[in-house]
């Protein structure tokens, strides 16, 4: 039976990917990989553990924080920048074509390359990750684009001796499409965490909170994470 590795943050997109991989391959054939990269809070890592436990899948973790030690990305502990409270469109209007301040330098490239080694060592033949078209729009997160996905897929396929490929099921779809698929799969969105802040509740103002709210609204449902009991973390 084919085995899959899911690059897993505990957020909405990666949880939908995990649910999809489990549907296709069975929980016993799915490995979730969660990465610590020096982010300002641990909420998404705690969410990853909760979702993995919900599905009964094995969760492996990597600490890659040292690689981003020189970055001033606003998501990272050492950054001098505050996390923006505007929509991505508003942020991009001020960047002159550069990625937004919450872009972690080449994060998906690094994560996928690391995941390739882990996947091969664990007998997996496919890596899933949750890039979608909304994140790539306007060059906000260039490592979520179709062009990037095609290139990294080719590199990993060739570099693995044609044993391993990338699957980005939402790379050409919107976040509303991702939510629609997750609702079909009955993904445990009440356990997920997407907010860039680390409070007891999502802030509702950062770019990812705004996108998430719009995606649920487009599907005519409320976000279950907003009505779930506050985390004690």
N, C-alpha and C positions, 0 to 999 in steps of 0.2 A: 504494500500500500504506500502511495506517495505521502511524504511528510512535508509540512509547511512550517516556516518560521514567520511570525508576525512581528514587525517592528512596532512596539506597543508603548504608548505614553500614558494610557489611562484616560485619554480624551475621547471626544465623540467620534472623530474620524477613525482612529486606530481601533476603538472598540467595535465599530461597524465592520472594519476589516477582520477583526478577530472572529466576530460572529459569522461572517461569510466563510472564512477559512474552516471554521468548525463545521458549518453546514456541508461543505464540500468534502472534507477529509476526516471528520470526526475528532473530538477533543483529544483522544489518545494519540493522534498523529499531528498535533499542533504544538509548537513551542513558541511562547511569547518572550520577546526580548525587550527589556526596559532599560533606558539609559539615563544615568545621572550626568548632567553636563554643567553643573555649577549654577543651576537655576536658583532664584531667590527664595523659593519655598519648596516644600516636599509634598504638596497636596496631590500633584499628578502622579507621583511615585506611589503614594498611599492608595490612590484610586486604581492604579494598575494592579496592585496586590489584591484589592477588593474584587475587581472584575475577574482576574485570573482565578481567584478562589471560587467565585460564583460559577464559572464554567468548569472548574476542576482541571485547568490546563497548567502545565509546568511553566513557571516564570523564572527566567534567568536575568540577572542584572549586570550592567557594565558601568564603570565609573570613568568617564572621559573628560572630566572637568578640567584637568591640567592643560588639555589642548586649547581651551578657550581662555586661558589665563590672561592673554594680552588683549582680549576683545572688550570693547566698551558697549556691547549689546545691552540694551536696557533690561533684558530678562535675567541677566547674570548678577551674582552677588557683588562682584567688584565694580559694577558699573557706576558711573557718576550721573547717569541719566535716569529720569523718572519714566515709568511705563506710561505711554500716551493714553489719554482717555478720549481720543477721537476715533471715528471710523477709519478704515484703511484708506478709503478714497480721500478723506481730509488729510491724512498723514502724507499720502503720496503727492498731494498738491504742493507740498513743501520740500520734497526731496530731490527735485530736478532729475527724476528718472532713476535715482538710487533706491535700493530696497528700504523698507521701513526700519525703524530703530530696533524692533523686536526680531529682526532677521539675525539668527545665530550663524556666523560665517561658515558656509558650506556644510551646515549641519546634516542635511540628508545625505550628502555625498559621503561624509565621514561615517554616519550611522549605518548606511547601507553597505559600505566597504567592510566595516567591522562585523555587521550581521552576516555578510557572505562567509567570513571565516567560521563564525559560530554555526551557521547553517550547514556548511560542508562537514564540520566536525561531528554534527549530530544527525547526519544522514538525510538532511532536508534537500529537496530539489527545487523549491520555490520560496521566495521571500515576498510577503505582502507588506505594503505600507500605504498610508491613507492620504497621500497628496490629492488635492482636488483643484479644479480650475479657478475657483474664487481666490484661493491663496496665491496663485500664479499671476492673476490679473494685475496689470500695471507694473509688473516687475516687483511686487511687494515681497514675494518669496520666490526668487528665481529657481531654486532647487525643488520647486513643486510643479514646474512646467512640463508639458509633453516632450519638449526638446531635451530637457535634462533627463527625463525618465528614459527616453529612447537611448540616449548616450550611455547612461549608467547601466542600463540593462545589457547593452552590447558589451561593455567593458567587463561586467561580472560574468556574463555567459562565456566570453572568450577566456577570461582569466581563471575561471573555474574548470577549464577543460571541457566546456560545454555541458557541465553537469547541473548548473544552477541558473535560474532566471528570476527576473523581477516581475511581480504582478502589482500594478497600481490600478485597481478596478474603478477608481473614481477620478482619475487624472483628467478626463475630458468632461467631468460632470460638476454640477454646482453642489454647495453644501446642503441645499434643500433636497437635492437628489440623494445625497448621502443619508440624510435623516429619513427619507422615504424608504430607503433600503433597510435601514436599521429598524424602523417600525415594523416592516414586514418580517424581519428576523427576530423581533421581540428582544432587541439588544437591551441590556440593563443600563439604560441611560441615567437612571437615578443614582448609580454608583460612580459615574464619570466626573471628571474635573477638567474644564477647559480654560478657566479664567487665568490670566497672567498674574493676578494678585493672589495672595495666600490667606485671605480672611476666612471667617467661618462660612460665609456665603459668597457666591460669585459677585464681583463688583458691578456687573451690568453695564460698564462704561468702556472697558478696553475693547480693542478691535475684535478679538475672538469672542468676547461676550456678546457684542452687537451682532456679529455674523451668526452665532449660534441661535440667538433669539429670533432673528429674521428667518432662519432655516426652519425652526419649529413652527413659526407663524405661517409660513408658506404651506406647511402641511396641515394647518388647521388644528394644531394641538399645542398644549403648553409643555414647557420643558420640565420633565419630571425631576431634574436635579434641583430646581428652584423650590419644590415643595417637599423634597426629602428632608429628614431631620438634619440639623446642623452637625457637621463633623466635630468631634471633640479634639481633633488634631490642632 
